[in-house]
Structure formats: structure tokens, C-alpha cells
Amino acid sequence: MPARKDVDGSASVPAFYGAELRWKREAAARTLQETVDGSFYGASYLSEIERGTRRMPQDLARHVDRVLDTDGFFERRCGDARRARRVGHAEYFEKVLEAEKHAELIEEWCPSLIPGLLQTAAYARAVIRATHPLEPLEETDAKVNARLARAKLFDDPVRPEYWVILHESLLRLPILPAEEMAEQLDRITALARRCRITPQVLPWNCGAHPFMLGTAKVMTFADAPPLVYTESLHTGDTIDDPALVKEYRRSYDRLRAAALPPEASLALIENAAEDYRNGNQPA
């Protein structure tokens, strides 16, 4: 059997703690399965943590400390890692940061602004400054950089599949100068042309529709139950109750049926971008 490749603990915070976990586990002469026995997690889950590809949840860190007799080391470091990765994000958004990275499918509806995963730096800055006009500029910079970093998940050519429904008003009502609005819409069309996202536009004159209140991000996973994230001003909520998640999914599917087809939606977005480039207000 070939030797197992060591994890480079200097590569990232998850890689560091993964390497430390593997060292402590092997020093205790425990297999992956023996280490997770009695928890709600499987050996493959722990293996991903050791490889630095998945972060350790706090309840598992507490279990590992008990099994490996590490005196609370992983639970304490788990808290450090959570705070480190949350820089630039609200505390209530913490679960989403981890969930996005492991989702197979993300479906999003955000009627009042372009979703964070699709925002350009200029758009993100305008939104953040509008919400926090008095905060120091360095705090705004940290939030903008953190938001842009989330979009690295689109570097993977396949996963996650991302489906977004945008209200047509987002194309018509500029919150940026015309050229920057064109760049924001170009960002969306470029991802769509790369087959990385599927955008749909809900027409402004569609009448009553199934999702007139609130936002929703529905995340589906290969190895875990689905989650829904909703957000309002200064707060957000992650929902895992199966009955509620089912209701959100049903509403999202009905909203998708009311929206324009993907190709027609993409043409509408491209036309709006071209209008902005030509100095015209999209009709």
C-alpha cells in the first residue's frame, strides 16, 4: 500500500487543524472509525477534516477531545477557526459560509439586490456602505474582500450547481454609475455563458407571485439534509426543519415557473448591460 501523503498544515487554518487532528489520532492509536464512534459523524467526514477540505463542527470537536483525551484542544481551536473565517461576515452568516462550500445545489432568490455570490467589488461596496455609512473604511474593505472570496467556489467547473432568480427591477434601477452597472451585469452573464450558473428573471409585471416576502437560499447536499437561509436587515436565519425546508422548496419551484426561461432571461440581462454601456437607462 502506498504511503499516505502528509497534509501541509501551513496551507490554511483547516489544513493546520486537520494535520493536528491526524497526528493526535494516530498517536492515540485510533482509527478514523474508532474516533467517530459514538458521534453523529462518519469516518469519511473525519477524513475530510484531516485533509483540510472540511471544517470541524463544534460538537464533533468536543467528541474528539473526549475520545483522544486532548483536554479541550480541538473545541477551543474550533472556536478560533470559526472566528478567523468569519472576518468580514456577520456572525449569523457563519453556517452559510461552510454550507456553500459543500453544497451540490444552491438555489437563490433575492428580490432587492444582486446576491452576494454574484456581486462585483463596486456593487458590494455600494451595498455595504449604504447599510453601514459610518463604519471605518478598512472595515468596509474587509467585508468587500470577504464577499468576493466566497465566489471562489465558481472556480470549480461543476460544483455547486447555482440557480438564481432575479427580479427585473434589479436590472432597471441602477445603484451604481452606468459603466459599473454594466460590469455587474456582465459578471452574471459571463458565469452563465461558462455554464456555471443558471439565471432567471422574474418580470416586473408578473403580478402576484409565490415569494413576495423575504429572501431564500436553498442548499442541497450529497451527505446531509438540505438547509434554507433567509435574511433581513441586520439578521439572518438558517432553517433545517424538514417541513419548513419543504415549504421553501415548493415556493421556490413555483417562483421558478413564474420567471422567464433561462435563455430569455440571459438575453434580457445582456441587453440591460448594453444599454448601460451606451449611456441609456434600460427600458
C-alpha positions in Angstrom: 0.0 0.0 0.0 1.4 3.4 -0.9 2.4 5.8 1.9 -0.3 8.3 2.7 0.6 11.8 1.7 1.1 14.2 4.6 -1.2 17.2 4.9 0.6 20.6 4.6 -0.6 22.2 7.8 0.7 25.6 6.7 -1.6 25.8 3.7 -4.7 27.1 5.6 -6.3 27.1 9.0 -8.4 23.9 8.2 -5.3 22.2 6.9 -3.4 23.0 10.1 -6.1 21.7 12.4 -6.6 18.7 10.1 -2.9 17.8 10.3 -3.0 18.2 14.1 -6.1 16.0 14.4 -4.5 13.2 12.4 -1.3 13.4 14.5 -3.2 13.2 17.8 -5.4 10.4 16.5 -2.5 8.3 15.3 -0.6 9.0 18.5 -3.6 7.6 20.4 -3.6 4.5 18.0 -7.2 5.2 17.0 -8.6 4.5 13.5 -10.9 7.1 11.9 -13.9 4.9 12.7 -12.9 4.4 16.3 -12.6 8.1 16.7 -16.1 8.9 15.4 -17.8 6.0 17.2 -20.5 7.5 19.4 -20.8 10.7 17.4 -23.3 11.6 14.6 -20.5 11.7 12.0 -18.9 9.1 9.8 -15.3 8.1 9.2 -15.3 9.8 5.8 -16.4 13.1 7.3 -13.5 12.9 9.8 -11.1 12.1 6.9 -12.1 15.2 5.1 -11.4 17.3 8.2 -7.9 15.7 8.4 -7.3 16.5 4.8 -8.3 20.2 5.4 -11.2 20.0 3.0 -13.9 20.3 5.6 -14.1 22.3 8.8 -14.7 20.7 12.2 -18.1 21.4 13.8 -18.0 22.2 17.5 -20.0 19.1 18.6 -17.5 16.9 16.8 -14.6 18.8 18.2 -16.0 18.2 21.7 -16.4 14.5 21.0 -12.8 14.2 19.6 -11.4 15.9 22.7 -13.1 13.3 24.9 -12.0 10.3 22.8 -8.4 11.4 22.2 -8.1 13.0 25.8 -6.9 16.3 24.3 -8.2 18.5 27.2 -10.5 20.6 25.1 -7.8 21.5 22.5 -10.0 20.9 19.4 -13.1 22.6 20.9 -11.0 25.7 21.7 -9.3 25.8 18.3 -12.6 25.1 16.6 -13.8 28.4 18.0 -10.7 30.2 16.9 -11.1 28.9 13.3 -14.8 29.9 13.2 -13.9 33.5 14.3 -11.0 33.6 11.7 -13.1 32.5 8.8 -15.9 34.9 9.8 -13.8 38.0 9.4 -15.8 40.3 7.2 -19.1 38.4 7.7 -21.8 38.7 10.3 -21.9 36.0 13.0 -25.4 34.8 11.8 -23.9 34.1 8.4 -21.4 31.6 9.8 -23.3 28.4 8.9 -23.7 29.6 5.3 -20.0 30.1 4.8 -19.4 26.4 5.4 -22.5 25.1 3.8 -21.9 26.9 0.5 -18.6 25.0 0.1 -20.2 21.6 0.4 -23.5 22.2 -1.4 -24.3 20.3 -4.6 -27.0 22.7 -5.5 -27.7 26.3 -4.4 -30.9 28.0 -5.4 -31.3 31.6 -4.5 -34.0 34.3 -4.6 -33.0 37.8 -3.6 -35.6 40.4 -4.9 -34.0 43.6 -3.6 -30.3 43.3 -4.6 -27.9 41.1 -6.6 -26.9 38.1 -4.4 -23.6 38.3 -2.7 -22.0 35.4 -4.6 -22.6 37.4 -7.9 -21.6 40.8 -6.7 -18.7 42.8 -8.2 -16.5 44.8 -5.8 -18.2 48.1 -6.7 -21.7 46.7 -6.2 -20.7 45.0 -2.8 -19.1 48.3 -1.6 -22.2 50.3 -2.5 -24.5 47.9 -0.7 -22.3 47.7 2.4 -21.7 51.5 2.7 -25.4 52.1 2.3 -26.1 49.8 5.2 -23.1 51.0 7.4 -22.4 54.5 6.2 -20.4 55.5 9.3 -18.1 52.5 9.7 -14.3 52.9 9.1 -13.3 52.3 5.5 -11.0 49.4 6.5 -14.0 47.5 7.9 -15.8 48.0 4.6 -12.8 46.8 2.7 -12.7 43.6 4.8 -16.4 43.0 4.2 -16.0 43.5 0.4 -12.9 41.2 0.2 -14.7 38.5 2.3 -17.8 38.7 0.0 -15.7 38.4 -3.2 -13.7 35.4 -1.7 -17.0 33.4 -1.4 -17.3 33.5 -5.2 -14.1 31.3 -5.5 -16.5 28.3 -5.4 -17.3 29.1 -9.0 -13.6 28.2 -9.8 -14.8 24.5 -9.7 -16.0 23.8 -13.2 -19.0 21.7 -12.0 -20.0 22.1 -8.4 -22.1 23.5 -6.9 -24.9 24.0 -9.4 -26.2 27.5 -8.8 -29.6 28.7 -9.8 -30.6 32.3 -9.2 -33.9 34.1 -9.8 -33.5 37.9 -10.1 -36.4 40.4 -10.0 -36.4 42.5 -13.2 -36.2 45.7 -11.1 -32.6 44.8 -10.3 -31.7 45.4 -14.0 -33.7 48.6 -14.3 -32.9 50.5 -11.2 -29.1 51.4 -11.1 -27.4 51.7 -7.7 -24.1 52.4 -9.5 -22.8 54.6 -12.3 -23.8 53.2 -15.7 -20.4 51.6 -16.6 -20.2 49.8 -13.2 -23.8 48.6 -13.6 -22.8 47.2 -17.0 -19.8 45.4 -15.3 -22.1 43.9 -12.6 -24.5 42.5 -15.2 -21.5 41.3 -17.3 -20.4 39.3 -14.3 -23.6 37.5 -14.2 -23.7 36.8 -18.0 -20.1 35.6 -18.0 -20.8 33.0 -15.4 -23.9 31.9 -17.3 -22.0 31.6 -20.6 -19.5 29.5 -18.8 -22.4 27.2 -17.7 -21.5 27.9 -14.1 -24.9 29.5 -13.1 -28.4 29.5 -14.4 -30.1 32.9 -14.0 -33.8 33.6 -14.5 -35.5 36.9 -14.4 -38.9 37.4 -12.8 -40.7 40.1 -14.9 -41.7 43.3 -13.2 -45.3 42.9 -14.4 -45.8 39.2 -13.5 -48.4 40.1 -10.9 -48.7 38.2 -7.6 -46.1 35.5 -7.2 -45.3 32.8 -4.7 -42.4 34.5 -3.0 -43.5 38.1 -2.4 -42.0 38.3 1.0 -38.4 37.6 2.0 -35.3 36.1 0.5 -34.2 32.4 0.3 -31.0 30.4 -0.3 -31.8 26.7 -0.6 -28.8 24.5 -0.3 -28.8 20.8 -1.1 -26.0 18.3 -0.1 -24.9 14.8 -1.0 -24.3 13.8 2.5 -26.5 16.0 4.7 -30.1 17.2 4.8 -30.9 20.4 2.9 -30.7 23.9 4.5 -32.5 27.2 3.8 -31.0 30.6 4.7 -33.2 33.7 4.9 -32.0 37.2 5.6 -33.4 40.6 6.6 -31.7 43.8 7.7 -29.0 43.0 10.3 -30.2 39.5 10.9 -30.4 36.1 9.2 -31.7 32.6 10.0 -30.6 29.1 8.9 -33.5 26.7 8.7 -33.1 22.9 8.8 -36.6 21.8 9.9 -37.6 19.3 7.2 -41.2 20.5 7.0 -40.2 24.2 6.6 -37.5 23.4 4.1 -40.0 21.5 2.0 -42.3 24.6 2.1 -39.5 26.8 0.9 -38.6 24.4 -1.9 -42.2 24.4 -3.0 -42.4 28.2 -3.1 -39.1 28.4 -4.9 -40.2 25.9 -7.6 -43.4 27.9 -8.1 -41.4 31.1 -8.4 -39.1 29.5 -11.0 -42.2 28.6 -13.0 -43.3 32.2 -13.0 -39.9 33.5 -14.2 -38.7 33.9 -17.7 -36.8 30.9 -19.2 -33.0 30.9 -18.8 -32.2 31.9 -22.4 -34.7 34.7 -22.5 -33.5 35.9 -19.0 -29.9 35.9 -20.2 -30.8 38.0 -23.2 -32.6 40.5 -21.0 -29.6 40.8 -18.7 -27.2 41.2 -21.7 -29.5 43.9 -23.3 -29.6 45.8 -20.0 -25.8 45.7 -19.7 -25.5 47.0 -23.3 -27.9 49.9 -22.5 -25.8 50.9 -19.6 -22.7 50.8 -21.7 -24.4 53.1 -24.2 -25.4 55.6 -21.5 -29.1 54.6 -21.7 -31.4 53.7 -18.9 -32.6 50.1 -19.6 -36.2 50.3 -20.9 
